[in-house]
């Protein structure tokens, strides 16, 4: 969840570090800092709060140098504070590090280091790594190793890393080695940018755009040794390696608000375009199917699949639930949707005829990555539905499908959800046509999919209506969200959006489950949001609404434009265009995103940076 940047070369490092940290703000953070190697040694500046506050600190207390590391922190050990912010120093200041990840055995190591006389200033697990490297560095010097030799630094890092249990992405500097930055990875992403007489280090590729077109993505247990003249790549256990250099492309740094007040609102209104991007080039009219270029499985292999597992976390898990309904209906293949955090530790019966899809916006979600790796280890074909090119999941999956939604900066996912559902619809069409879905049914699905960008734009016209509803209910402290079939996952997603950004307690349920417990919560102070577009069981959902109204509960309904009766029953109605039932989640999710947004704004919440949350959950 943290962001790391680093640089060694010929330019003033401060500007790159600050710009890189700004580009990494979307990952979520509570403090930021940099360390710069100058003529008088290493200078550290760090500050709780936004990157702009760090920039103000540096403006009043300048730093200059040609190498450095920077960090945005999301607290895991120790509260957000200046002293807990990164970078951290080890020993007597001879080692400086930034760290993304969680060290599970930090307390044991900390106790050992304290017995050796090391003093801890922060409450972080990161300071343990800094002192541990410093300890082994001093140990190497006592054994007669040369402090001017880079290998002495590398040896200290290698010994230290073998003692760590957990995940880490590290940027390391040594006081005695000007012009040296070392990166190391295990479970937390790092990428190296290659320039002319300069090298870059970052958590993902976004800070590197405009500076280089050649990158190396580090794999677990790899260590990158960077000087202005060269890059050496080592495996922690097996020694020197040849880097796999890739071309940096398809990475957008379009993180401007473009006239919108918040990123979340901007990204909600980008959905007509992102839905179109997800569809573009993937509809095959001649064969009445979808086409994908990156699944990397033959038709024979795909036809042999007898079970599909979709694994994800949070919003992506909700998209997976929609995908379960789609694939089972169109392709008649059994589908299970698993929380990645649970799947990684379970041992469910799966064979090489089970296909696993990891669904993720960032491609770095720790639980999803671990679950995918576990399934891959057991011989199952593993594919990804991902938004971020070059991410760990995108690189390690056997194949996959990109969303092409562009950067999503707001912590609460919006456009990624509708893009994921769109891609899952295409996947269901593709698998269905390989099995028993008729040509005419495939043509109908394609025709309707093509209409979705325009229908999403039409749906967004409800914004003013939603804002008025928000003004009426924003002070309530509990909401219930309910839907059936394809719109049950939408109810879950709507409740999650409200919880995430407004801090209101909200729960999602299948509407029929209301009688099995949640009906006890119905009162005049608890609004019920029903996702009730026209569908096969529309009358049953109407019956559930009547049960709420009989108990004086306020009802907000998301309904089709053709529904002429809902207004007589619900207190508030938000209309969406009529579409086939299987496409409704793409549209019905939009007013729920807007409702959460407007309620959060009225409650004075930071919709783009909700408390305690980060965009990319790269630690367990």
C-alpha positions as CSV (number, residue, x, y, z in Angstrom):
1,X,0.0,0.0,0.0
2,X,3.0,2.3,0.5
3,X,4.8,3.9,-2.3
4,X,8.5,3.8,-3.0
5,X,10.7,5.8,-5.3
6,X,14.5,6.0,-5.7
7,X,17.1,7.5,-8.0
8,X,20.8,7.5,-8.7
9,X,22.3,9.4,-11.6
10,X,23.2,12.9,-12.8
11,X,20.0,15.0,-12.1
12,X,18.9,16.7,-8.9
13,X,17.1,13.9,-7.2
14,X,14.6,16.0,-5.1
15,X,12.4,16.9,-8.1
16,X,12.1,13.3,-9.3
17,X,11.4,12.0,-5.8
18,X,8.6,14.5,-5.1
19,X,7.0,14.0,-8.5
20,X,7.2,10.3,-8.1
21,X,5.6,10.4,-4.7
22,X,2.8,12.6,-6.1
23,X,2.2,10.0,-8.8
24,X,2.0,7.3,-6.2
25,X,-0.5,9.2,-4.0
26,X,-3.4,7.0,-5.4
27,X,-2.0,4.0,-3.5
28,X,-3.1,5.7,-0.2
29,X,-0.8,7.0,2.5
30,X,-0.7,9.0,5.7
31,X,2.8,10.5,5.6
32,X,5.7,11.0,3.2
33,X,9.4,11.4,3.3
34,X,12.7,11.4,1.3
35,X,16.4,10.8,2.0
36,X,18.9,12.5,-0.3
37,X,22.7,11.9,-0.5
38,X,24.4,15.2,-0.8
39,X,28.0,16.5,-0.4
40,X,27.6,16.6,3.4
41,X,26.0,13.2,3.8
42,X,22.4,12.1,3.8
43,X,19.6,14.5,4.6
44,X,16.2,13.2,5.6
45,X,12.9,15.1,5.4
46,X,9.7,13.5,6.4
47,X,6.2,14.7,7.4
48,X,2.9,13.3,8.4
49,X,0.1,14.3,5.9
50,X,0.1,14.9,2.2
51,X,3.0,15.0,-0.2
52,X,2.4,18.8,-0.6
53,X,3.2,19.2,3.1
54,X,6.5,17.4,2.6
55,X,7.2,19.6,-0.4
56,X,6.6,22.7,1.8
57,X,9.0,21.3,4.4
58,X,11.6,20.8,1.7
59,X,11.1,24.3,0.3
60,X,11.8,25.7,3.8
61,X,14.6,23.3,4.5
62,X,16.1,22.4,1.1
63,X,18.0,19.2,0.2
64,X,20.3,18.7,-2.8
65,X,21.9,15.6,-4.2
66,X,22.2,13.1,-7.1
67,X,20.8,10.0,-5.4
68,X,18.0,9.4,-2.9
69,X,14.9,7.4,-1.9
70,X,11.4,8.4,-1.0
71,X,8.3,6.9,0.5
72,X,4.6,7.4,1.1
73,X,3.5,5.4,4.2
74,X,0.2,3.7,5.1
75,X,0.4,2.8,8.8
76,X,0.6,-0.9,9.7
77,X,2.9,-0.8,12.8
78,X,2.7,2.5,14.7
79,X,0.3,5.4,14.3
80,X,0.8,8.0,11.6
81,X,3.4,10.5,12.9
82,X,6.6,12.3,11.8
83,X,8.7,9.9,13.8
84,X,7.0,6.8,12.3
85,X,7.3,8.1,8.8
86,X,9.9,6.7,6.4
87,X,12.8,6.8,5.7
88,X,14.3,5.2,8.8
89,X,17.9,4.9,9.8
90,X,19.8,1.9,11.2
91,X,22.7,1.8,13.6
92,X,24.3,5.2,14.0
93,X,22.9,6.5,10.7
94,X,25.0,4.3,8.4
95,X,21.9,2.7,6.8
96,X,18.8,4.4,5.5
97,X,15.8,2.5,4.2
98,X,12.2,2.8,3.0
99,X,9.9,-0.2,3.2
100,X,6.6,-1.4,1.9
101,X,5.2,-4.6,3.5
102,X,4.8,-6.3,6.8
103,X,7.6,-8.1,8.8
104,X,5.8,-10.8,10.8
105,X,8.8,-11.6,13.1
106,X,9.7,-8.0,13.7
107,X,9.1,-8.2,17.5
108,X,11.5,-11.2,17.9
109,X,14.2,-9.4,15.8
110,X,13.6,-6.2,17.7
111,X,14.1,-7.9,21.1
112,X,17.4,-9.4,19.8
113,X,18.6,-6.1,18.5
114,X,17.7,-4.3,21.7
115,X,19.8,-6.9,23.7
116,X,22.7,-6.0,21.4
117,X,22.3,-2.3,22.3
118,X,20.3,-0.9,19.4
119,X,17.9,2.0,20.3
120,X,14.5,2.2,18.6
121,X,12.9,5.6,18.0
122,X,9.8,4.6,16.2
123,X,7.0,2.0,16.6
124,X,7.5,0.6,13.1
125,X,8.6,-2.8,11.9
126,X,10.7,-1.0,9.3
127,X,13.2,0.3,11.8
128,X,13.9,-3.3,12.7
129,X,15.1,-3.9,9.1
130,X,17.3,-0.8,9.2
131,X,19.0,-1.8,12.4
132,X,19.4,-5.4,11.3
133,X,21.1,-4.4,8.1
134,X,23.3,-1.9,10.1
135,X,24.2,-4.7,12.5
136,X,25.3,-7.1,9.7
137,X,27.1,-4.2,7.9
138,X,29.1,-3.5,11.1
139,X,29.7,-7.2,11.4
140,X,31.2,-7.3,7.9
141,X,33.5,-4.4,8.8
142,X,34.7,-6.1,11.9
143,X,35.6,-9.1,9.7
144,X,37.8,-6.9,7.7
145,X,35.6,-6.2,4.7
146,X,36.2,-2.9,2.8
147,X,33.6,-0.2,3.6
148,X,34.3,1.2,0.1
149,X,33.3,-2.1,-1.5
150,X,29.7,-2.3,-2.6
151,X,29.8,-6.0,-2.0
152,X,30.1,-5.3,1.7
153,X,26.7,-3.5,1.7
154,X,25.1,-6.3,-0.5
155,X,26.3,-9.0,1.9
156,X,24.8,-7.2,4.9
157,X,21.5,-7.0,3.1
158,X,21.5,-10.6,1.9
159,X,22.2,-11.9,5.4
160,X,19.4,-9.6,6.8
161,X,16.8,-10.6,4.3
162,X,17.2,-14.3,5.1
163,X,16.1,-13.5,8.7
164,X,12.9,-11.7,7.7
165,X,9.6,-13.4,7.7
166,X,6.9,-11.5,5.8
167,X,6.8,-9.2,2.8
168,X,9.0,-6.3,1.8
169,X,9.8,-4.0,-1.0
170,X,12.9,-2.1,0.1
171,X,15.0,0.9,-1.0
172,X,18.3,1.1,0.8
173,X,21.1,3.6,1.0
174,X,24.4,3.5,2.9
175,X,26.1,6.6,4.3
176,X,29.5,5.3,3.2
177,X,28.4,4.7,-0.3
178,X,27.4,7.8,-2.2
179,X,25.8,7.0,-5.6
180,X,24.4,3.7,-4.5
181,X,20.8,2.7,-4.2
182,X,19.7,-0.9,-3.6
183,X,16.2,-2.4,-4.1
184,X,15.0,-5.7,-2.8
185,X,11.6,-7.4,-3.2
186,X,9.6,-10.2,-1.6
187,X,5.9,-10.0,-2.1
188,X,5.8,-6.3,-2.5
189,X,6.3,-4.9,-6.0
190,X,9.3,-3.0,-7.3
191,X,10.3,-1.9,-10.8
192,X,13.7,-0.6,-12.0
193,X,13.8,2.1,-14.7
194,X,16.9,2.2,-17.0
195,X,18.2,5.6,-18.2
196,X,21.5,6.9,-19.6
197,X,23.8,7.3,-16.7
198,X,20.9,7.0,-14.3
199,X,18.6,4.4,-12.8
200,X,15.2,4.7,-11.1
201,X,13.4,2.7,-8.5
202,X,9.6,2.6,-7.9
203,X,6.7,0.6,-6.5
204,X,5.0,0.7,-9.9
205,X,5.7,2.1,-13.3
206,X,3.8,5.3,-13.0
207,X,6.7,7.4,-11.6
208,X,8.9,6.3,-14.4
209,X,6.8,7.5,-17.3
210,X,8.6,10.3,-19.1
211,X,11.9,9.4,-17.6
212,X,12.6,6.0,-19.3
213,X,11.1,3.5,-21.7
214,X,13.0,0.5,-20.4
215,X,12.2,-1.3,-17.1
216,X,13.0,-4.4,-15.2
217,X,10.3,-5.8,-12.9
218,X,11.8,-7.4,-9.8
219,X,10.6,-10.9,-8.8
220,X,10.6,-12.2,-5.2
221,X,14.0,-12.6,-3.6
222,X,15.7,-10.4,-6.2
223,X,18.1,-7.6,-5.3
224,X,18.9,-4.7,-7.7
225,X,22.2,-2.8,-7.1
226,X,22.0,0.6,-8.8
227,X,24.9,3.1,-9.4
228,X,25.0,5.8,-12.1
229,X,27.1,3.5,-14.3
230,X,25.4,0.2,-14.0
231,X,22.7,-2.1,-12.6
232,X,23.5,-5.5,-11.2
233,X,20.7,-8.0,-10.5
234,X,21.1,-10.7,-7.8
235,X,18.9,-13.5,-6.5
236,X,19.2,-13.5,-2.7
237,X,20.0,-17.2,-2.7
238,X,21.5,-18.1,-6.0
239,X,23.6,-15.1,-7.0
240,X,24.0,-12.9,-10.1
241,X,21.2,-12.9,-12.7
242,X,20.7,-11.4,-16.2
243,X,17.9,-8.8,-16.1
244,X,14.8,-9.2,-18.3
245,X,14.4,-5.7,-19.8
246,X,10.9,-4.8,-20.9
247,X,9.5,-1.8,-22.8
248,X,7.4,0.5,-20.7
249,X,4.1,1.2,-22.4
250,X,0.4,1.5,-21.8
251,X,1.0,3.3,-18.5
252,X,-1.0,6.5,-18.1
253,X,-0.1,9.3,-15.7
254,X,-3.4,11.2,-16.4
255,X,-4.1,12.0,-12.8
256,X,-5.5,15.5,-13.3
257,X,-9.0,16.3,-12.0
258,X,-10.0,17.9,-15.4
259,X,-12.5,20.2,-13.8
260,X,-14.1,17.7,-11.4
261,X,-14.0,18.4,-7.6
262,X,-12.9,14.9,-6.7
263,X,-11.3,11.9,-8.4
264,X,-14.2,9.7,-7.4
265,X,-16.7,11.9,-9.2
266,X,-14.4,12.1,-12.2
267,X,-14.0,8.4,-12.4
268,X,-17.8,7.8,-12.0
269,X,-18.3,10.1,-15.0
270,X,-15.6,8.4,-17.0
271,X,-17.5,5.1,-17.1
272,X,-19.1,5.5,-20.5
273,X,-15.6,5.7,-21.9
274,X,-14.1,3.0,-19.8
275,X,-16.9,0.6,-20.7
276,X,-16.3,1.3,-24.3
277,X,-12.6,0.7,-23.8
278,X,-13.3,-2.7,-22.2
279,X,-15.4,-3.6,-25.3
280,X,-13.2,-2.1,-28.0
281,X,-11.8,-4.7,-30.4
282,X,-13.3,-7.6,-28.6
283,X,-16.6,-8.1,-30.4
284,X,-16.7,-10.6,-33.3
285,X,-19.8,-10.1,-35.3
286,X,-19.1,-12.8,-37.8
287,X,-18.8,-15.5,-35.1
288,X,-21.2,-13.8,-32.7
289,X,-18.7,-14.1,-29.9
290,X,-16.0,-12.2,-28.1
291,X,-12.3,-12.4,-28.8
292,X,-9.3,-12.1,-26.5
293,X,-5.7,-12.0,-27.4
294,X,-4.1,-12.9,-24.1
295,X,-5.8,-16.0,-22.7
296,X,-3.0,-18.2,-23.9
297,X,-5.1,-21.3,-23.9
298,X,-6.2,-23.3,-26.9
299,X,-9.9,-23.9,-27.7
300,X,-9.4,-27.5,-26.8
301,X,-8.0,-26.6,-23.4
302,X,-10.9,-24.2,-22.8
303,X,-13.5,-26.8,-23.8
304,X,-11.9,-29.2,-21.3
305,X,-12.5,-26.9,-18.4
306,X,-15.3,-28.2,-16.1
307,X,-15.1,-25.7,-13.3
308,X,-14.1,-22.0,-12.9
309,X,-13.0,-20.3,-9.8
310,X,-13.1,-16.5,-9.6
311,X,-11.0,-15.1,-6.8
312,X,-10.8,-11.5,-5.6
313,X,-11.2,-9.1,-2.7
314,X,-13.6,-6.2,-2.0
315,X,-15.2,-4.6,-5.0
316,X,-13.5,-7.1,-7.4
317,X,-15.2,-9.9,-5.4
318,X,-18.5,-8.3,-6.0
319,X,-17.8,-8.1,-9.8
320,X,-16.9,-11.8,-9.6
321,X,-20.3,-12.6,-8.2
322,X,-21.9,-11.0,-11.2
323,X,-19.5,-13.0,-13.3
324,X,-20.6,-16.2,-11.6
325,X,-24.2,-15.6,-12.7
326,X,-23.1,-14.6,-16.2
327,X,-20.8,-17.6,-16.9
328,X,-23.1,-20.2,-15.5
329,X,-26.1,-18.9,-17.5
330,X,-24.3,-18.5,-20.8
331,X,-21.6,-21.2,-20.7
332,X,-23.3,-23.7,-18.3
333,X,-20.0,-24.2,-16.4
334,X,-20.0,-24.4,-12.6
335,X,-18.4,-21.2,-11.1
336,X,-17.4,-20.5,-7.5
337,X,-16.4,-17.0,-6.3
338,X,-13.8,-17.2,-3.5
339,X,-12.4,-14.5,-1.2
340,X,-8.7,-14.5,-2.1
341,X,-7.8,-14.1,1.6
342,X,-9.6,-17.4,2.3
343,X,-8.6,-19.3,-0.8
344,X,-4.9,-18.8,-0.2
345,X,-5.1,-20.8,3.1
346,X,-7.7,-23.4,2.0
347,X,-7.2,-26.6,0.2
348,X,-10.3,-27.0,-1.9
349,X,-10.6,-29.9,-4.3
350,X,-9.5,-28.5,-7.7
351,X,-7.8,-30.2,-10.7
352,X,-6.1,-29.1,-13.9
353,X,-9.5,-28.9,-15.4
354,X,-10.4,-26.0,-13.0
355,X,-9.6,-22.6,-14.4
356,X,-8.8,-19.8,-12.0
357,X,-9.4,-16.1,-12.7
358,X,-7.8,-13.6,-10.4
359,X,-9.8,-10.3,-10.6
360,X,-8.0,-7.2,-9.5
361,X,-7.7,-3.5,-10.4
362,X,-4.2,-2.9,-9.2
363,X,-2.7,-6.3,-10.0
364,X,-0.8,-6.1,-6.7
365,X,-3.4,-7.1,-4.1
366,X,-1.4,-9.4,-1.7
367,X,-4.2,-11.9,-1.0
368,X,-5.2,-12.2,-4.6
369,X,-1.6,-12.7,-5.8
370,X,-1.0,-15.3,-3.1
371,X,-4.2,-17.2,-4.0
372,X,-3.3,-17.2,-7.6
373,X,0.2,-18.4,-6.9
374,X,-1.1,-21.2,-4.8
375,X,-3.5,-22.4,-7.5
376,X,-0.7,-22.1,-10.1
377,X,1.6,-24.2,-8.0
378,X,-1.1,-26.9,-8.0
379,X,-1.2,-27.0,-11.8
380,X,-4.4,-25.1,-12.5
381,X,-4.5,-22.7,-15.4
382,X,-4.5,-19.2,-13.8
383,X,-5.6,-16.1,-15.6
384,X,-6.1,-12.5,-14.6
385,X,-8.7,-9.8,-15.2
386,X,-6.6,-6.8,-14.4
387,X,-6.3,-3.0,-15.0
388,X,-2.6,-2.5,-14.5
389,X,-0.1,-3.5,-17.1
390,X,3.1,-4.8,-15.7
391,X,1.7,-5.5,-12.3
392,X,2.7,-8.7,-10.5
393,X,-0.6,-10.5,-11.2
394,X,-0.5,-9.5,-14.8
395,X,3.0,-10.8,-15.2
396,X,2.7,-14.0,-13.2
397,X,-0.7,-15.2,-14.6
398,X,-0.7,-17.7,-17.5
399,X,-2.8,-15.2,-19.4
400,X,-5.5,-12.7,-19.0
401,X,-7.6,-9.7,-20.0
402,X,-6.8,-6.1,-19.4
403,X,-9.6,-3.6,-18.4
404,X,-8.0,-0.6,-20.2
405,X,-9.9,1.6,-17.7
406,X,-6.9,4.0,-17.1
407,X,-5.6,5.0,-13.7
408,X,-8.2,4.8,-10.9
409,X,-7.1,7.3,-8.2
410,X,-10.0,7.4,-5.9
411,X,-9.6,4.7,-3.2
412,X,-13.3,3.6,-3.6
413,X,-13.4,1.7,-6.9
414,X,-16.0,2.8,-9.4
415,X,-15.0,2.6,-13.0
416,X,-13.0,-0.6,-12.4
417,X,-16.1,-2.4,-11.1
418,X,-18.2,-1.6,-14.2
419,X,-15.2,-2.5,-16.5
420,X,-14.7,-5.8,-14.6
421,X,-18.4,-6.6,-15.1
422,X,-18.2,-5.7,-18.8
423,X,-15.1,-7.9,-19.3
424,X,-16.8,-10.8,-17.4
425,X,-19.9,-10.4,-19.7
426,X,-17.5,-10.7,-22.7
427,X,-15.9,-13.8,-21.1
428,X,-19.3,-15.4,-20.5
429,X,-20.2,-14.8,-24.1
430,X,-16.9,-16.2,-25.3
431,X,-17.2,-19.4,-23.2
432,X,-20.8,-19.7,-24.0
433,X,-20.3,-19.7,-27.7
434,X,-17.6,-22.3,-27.4
435,X,-20.2,-24.6,-25.8
436,X,-24.0,-24.3,-26.2
437,X,-24.9,-20.6,-26.7
438,X,-26.7,-20.1,-30.0
439,X,-25.5,-17.8,-32.8
440,X,-28.6,-15.7,-32.5
441,X,-28.2,-15.3,-28.7
442,X,-24.6,-14.3,-29.2
443,X,-25.6,-11.7,-31.8
444,X,-28.2,-10.3,-29.3
445,X,-25.6,-10.0,-26.6
446,X,-23.2,-8.2,-28.9
447,X,-25.9,-5.8,-30.0
448,X,-26.8,-4.9,-26.5
449,X,-23.2,-4.6,-25.3
450,X,-22.5,-2.0,-28.0
451,X,-25.3,0.2,-26.5
452,X,-23.8,0.2,-23.0
453,X,-21.5,3.2,-23.2
454,X,-24.4,5.4,-24.4
455,X,-26.7,3.9,-21.8
456,X,-24.1,4.6,-19.1
457,X,-23.9,8.2,-20.2
458,X,-27.7,8.4,-20.0
459,X,-27.7,6.9,-16.5
460,X,-25.3,9.6,-15.3
461,X,-28.1,12.1,-16.0
462,X,-29.6,11.0,-12.6
463,X,-26.9,12.9,-10.8
464,X,-29.0,15.8,-9.6
465,X,-31.8,13.5,-8.5
466,X,-29.4,11.4,-6.5
467,X,-27.9,14.5,-4.9
468,X,-31.4,15.6,-3.8
469,X,-32.0,12.2,-2.2
470,X,-28.6,12.3,-0.5
471,X,-29.5,15.7,1.1
472,X,-32.6,14.0,2.6
473,X,-30.9,11.0,4.1
474,X,-27.2,11.9,4.7
475,X,-27.6,12.1,8.5
476,X,-28.9,8.5,8.8
477,X,-26.5,6.1,10.4
478,X,-27.7,2.8,9.0
479,X,-28.7,1.7,5.5
480,X,-29.9,-1.6,4.0
481,X,-29.2,-2.5,0.4
482,X,-31.2,-5.2,-1.3
483,X,-31.4,-6.8,-4.7
484,X,-32.0,-10.2,-6.4
485,X,-30.1,-12.3,-8.9
486,X,-27.8,-10.2,-11.0
487,X,-28.5,-7.2,-8.8
488,X,-27.7,-8.9,-5.5
489,X,-23.9,-8.2,-6.0
490,X,-24.8,-4.7,-6.9
491,X,-26.5,-4.3,-3.5
492,X,-23.4,-5.6,-1.8
493,X,-21.3,-3.1,-3.8
494,X,-23.6,-0.2,-3.1
495,X,-23.4,-0.9,0.6
496,X,-19.6,-1.2,0.5
497,X,-19.3,2.2,-1.3
498,X,-21.4,3.9,1.4
499,X,-19.3,2.3,4.2
500,X,-16.0,3.1,2.6
501,X,-16.4,6.8,2.0
502,X,-19.2,8.1,4.3
503,X,-18.5,5.8,7.4
504,X,-22.2,4.9,7.6
505,X,-23.0,1.4,8.6
506,X,-24.6,-0.3,5.6
507,X,-25.3,-4.0,4.7
508,X,-26.3,-5.7,1.5
509,X,-28.6,-8.7,1.2
510,X,-30.5,-10.7,-1.3
511,X,-34.0,-9.1,-1.0
512,X,-35.6,-12.4,-0.1
513,X,-33.3,-12.8,2.9
514,X,-34.8,-9.8,4.5
515,X,-37.3,-12.0,6.3
516,X,-34.5,-14.1,7.7
517,X,-33.2,-11.5,10.1
518,X,-32.6,-8.0,8.6
519,X,-36.3,-7.1,8.8
520,X,-35.7,-6.6,12.5
521,X,-33.6,-3.5,11.6
522,X,-36.4,-1.8,9.6
523,X,-37.5,1.5,11.1
524,X,-38.3,5.0,10.1
525,X,-34.6,5.9,10.6
526,X,-33.2,3.1,8.4
527,X,-33.5,3.7,4.7
528,X,-33.7,0.6,2.5
529,X,-32.1,0.9,-1.0
530,X,-33.8,-1.6,-3.4
531,X,-32.1,-2.4,-6.7
532,X,-35.3,-3.4,-8.5
533,X,-35.1,-3.1,-12.3
534,X,-37.5,-5.2,-14.4
535,X,-36.5,-8.8,-14.2
536,X,-38.0,-12.3,-14.0
537,X,-38.7,-12.0,-10.3
538,X,-39.6,-8.4,-10.2
539,X,-43.0,-9.0,-8.4
540,X,-41.2,-10.8,-5.6
541,X,-38.9,-7.8,-5.0
542,X,-41.9,-5.5,-5.0
543,X,-43.4,-7.7,-2.3
544,X,-40.2,-7.2,-0.2
545,X,-40.6,-3.4,-0.7
546,X,-44.2,-3.6,0.6
547,X,-43.0,-5.4,3.7
548,X,-40.6,-2.6,4.4
549,X,-43.2,0.1,3.8
550,X,-45.6,-1.8,6.1
551,X,-43.1,-1.2,8.9
552,X,-42.7,2.5,8.0
553,X,-39.2,2.1,6.5
554,X,-38.1,4.6,3.9
555,X,-37.4,3.1,0.5
556,X,-35.0,4.3,-2.2
557,X,-35.5,2.4,-5.4
558,X,-33.3,1.9,-8.4
559,X,-35.7,1.1,-11.2
560,X,-36.1,0.9,-15.0
561,X,-37.4,3.9,-16.9
562,X,-40.4,1.8,-18.1
563,X,-41.5,1.1,-14.6
564,X,-44.8,3.0,-14.1
565,X,-45.8,1.7,-10.7
566,X,-42.6,1.9,-8.6
567,X,-43.1,5.6,-7.8
568,X,-46.4,4.8,-6.0
569,X,-44.6,2.5,-3.7
570,X,-41.1,3.8,-3.0
571,X,-40.3,7.1,-1.3
572,X,-37.6,7.9,-3.8
573,X,-36.9,6.5,-7.3
574,X,-33.7,6.7,-9.4
575,X,-34.4,5.6,-12.9
576,X,-31.9,3.8,-15.2
577,X,-32.4,2.8,-18.9
578,X,-34.1,-0.5,-19.7
579,X,-31.6,-3.3,-20.6
580,X,-31.5,-7.0,-20.6
581,X,-31.3,-8.4,-17.0
582,X,-27.7,-9.6,-17.4
583,X,-26.5,-6.1,-18.3
584,X,-28.3,-4.3,-15.5
585,X,-25.4,-4.4,-13.0
586,X,-23.4,-2.1,-15.3
587,X,-26.0,0.6,-15.0
588,X,-27.6,0.0,-11.6
589,X,-24.2,0.4,-9.9
590,X,-23.8,3.9,-11.2
591,X,-26.5,5.7,-9.1
592,X,-25.3,3.8,-6.0
593,X,-21.8,5.2,-6.6
594,X,-23.3,8.7,-6.9
595,X,-25.4,8.2,-3.8
596,X,-22.4,7.2,-1.7
597,X,-20.4,10.1,-3.1
598,X,-23.0,12.8,-2.4
599,X,-23.8,11.5,1.1
600,X,-20.1,11.5,1.9
601,X,-19.6,15.0,0.6
602,X,-22.5,16.2,2.7
603,X,-21.0,14.6,5.8
604,X,-17.7,16.3,5.2
605,X,-15.7,13.2,4.4
606,X,-12.7,12.9,2.2
607,X,-14.1,10.8,-0.6
608,X,-10.8,10.2,-2.4
609,X,-8.8,9.3,0.7
610,X,-11.2,7.7,3.2
611,X,-9.8,7.0,6.6
612,X,-7.9,3.8,7.2
613,X,-8.1,2.7,3.6
614,X,-5.6,2.4,0.8
615,X,-6.0,1.9,-2.9
616,X,-3.7,-1.0,-3.4
617,X,-3.6,-3.5,-0.5
618,X,-0.2,-5.0,-0.9
619,X,0.1,-6.3,2.7
620,X,-1.9,-9.1,4.3
